Amino acid sequence: MKTGDFLANARVRALITREVLEERMRQHRAYGQQRHRDHATYDRAEFAFAEMLTESERQVNADPEMKTWQSILLEQVYGAMAADELPAERQRLVQAAAVIMAWIEDIDTRPAPGGGDGGS
């Protein structure tokens, strides 16, 4: 990717970030500070299932004809669920958040049907 391409959408990214933070504030007002466990159990089978799902999405993403925003995001989310160390889990969640932002950015910068640039 060219730097100019990335910089061209800086305003779009700022608007997305603002929207996400507004939603996070709404969630905080509704639910307060949320604290939940990272895994339902710490049984090895739980991680093995998530690892299997991660590998399945990784195989889909290896094929450019099959790869979708959904499969990219699922690989990251399942990867976070498969991580049995908190730093690795956090890294995969950051990657998932970046994929979500990229997906929204793609939606917001697509040409409108009929050739305009008003988004989809």
C-alpha positions in Angstrom: 0.0 0.0 0.0 1.2 3.4 -0.8 1.5 6.0 2.0 -0.6 8.4 0.0 -3.4 5.9 -0.1 -3.3 5.5 3.6 -3.1 9.3 4.3 -5.9 10.0 1.9 -8.4 8.4 4.2 -7.1 9.9 7.5 -10.3 12.1 7.8 -12.5 9.0 7.3 -10.5 7.1 9.9 -10.9 10.0 12.4 -14.7 10.0 11.8 -14.9 6.2 12.3 -12.8 6.5 15.5 -15.1 9.2 16.9 -18.1 7.1 16.1 -16.6 4.1 17.8 -15.7 6.1 20.9 -19.3 7.5 21.0 -20.6 4.0 20.9 -18.2 3.0 23.7 -19.4 5.9 25.8 -23.0 4.8 25.2 -22.1 1.3 26.3 -20.4 2.7 29.4 -23.5 4.7 30.3 -25.7 1.7 29.8 -23.5 -1.0 31.5 -20.8 0.8 33.5 -17.3 -0.5 33.6 -17.5 -4.0 32.2 -15.4 -6.8 33.6 -15.7 -10.3 32.1 -13.6 -13.3 32.0 -11.5 -13.8 28.8 -12.5 -17.5 28.5 -15.5 -19.5 29.5 -13.1 -22.1 30.9 -9.4 -22.7 30.8 -9.9 -26.2 29.5 -7.4 -27.0 26.6 -10.4 -28.2 24.5 -11.7 -24.6 24.4 -8.5 -23.3 22.9 -8.2 -26.2 20.5 -11.6 -25.5 19.1 -10.8 -21.8 18.6 -7.5 -22.8 17.0 -9.3 -25.1 14.6 -11.7 -22.2 13.6 -8.7 -19.9 13.2 -6.9 -22.4 10.9 -10.1 -22.8 8.9 -10.4 -19.1 8.3 -6.7 -18.8 7.5 -7.2 -21.4 4.7 -10.1 -19.4 3.3 -8.0 -16.2 3.4 -5.1 -17.9 1.5 -7.4 -18.1 -1.5 -7.9 -14.6 -3.0 -11.2 -15.8 -4.6 -12.6 -16.9 -1.2 -11.2 -14.1 1.0 -13.8 -11.7 2.4 -13.9 -9.1 5.1 -15.9 -11.6 7.2 -13.3 -14.3 6.9 -10.5 -11.9 7.7 -12.2 -10.6 10.8 -13.2 -14.2 11.9 -9.5 -15.3 11.6 -8.5 -12.5 14.0 -11.4 -13.0 16.4 -10.9 -16.8 16.5 -7.2 -16.2 16.9 -7.8 -14.0 20.0 -10.1 -16.7 21.4 -7.4 -19.3 20.8 -4.6 -17.3 22.5 -3.9 -18.7 26.0 -1.6 -15.9 26.9 -3.0 -12.4 27.7 -0.4 -10.4 25.6 -1.1 -12.6 22.5 -4.9 -12.3 23.1 -4.6 -8.5 23.4 -2.5 -8.3 20.2 -5.1 -10.3 18.2 -7.9 -8.1 19.6 -6.0 -5.0 18.4 -5.6 -6.7 15.0 -9.4 -7.5 14.9 -10.2 -3.8 15.8 -7.9 -2.7 13.0 -9.7 -5.0 10.5 -13.0 -3.7 11.7 -11.8 -0.1 11.1 -10.5 -1.0 7.6 -13.8 -2.7 6.7 -15.8 0.4 7.8 -13.3 2.6 6.0 -13.8 0.5 2.8 -17.6 0.8 3.2 -17.4 4.6 3.8 -15.1 5.2 0.8 -16.8 3.1 -1.8 -18.2 4.9 -4.8 -22.0 5.3 -4.6 -24.0 3.2 -7.0 -24.1 5.0 -10.3 -20.5 6.3 -10.1 -20.7 9.0 -7.4 -18.4 9.0 -4.3 -21.1 9.2 -1.6 -20.3 5.8 -0.1 -22.5 2.8 -0.2 
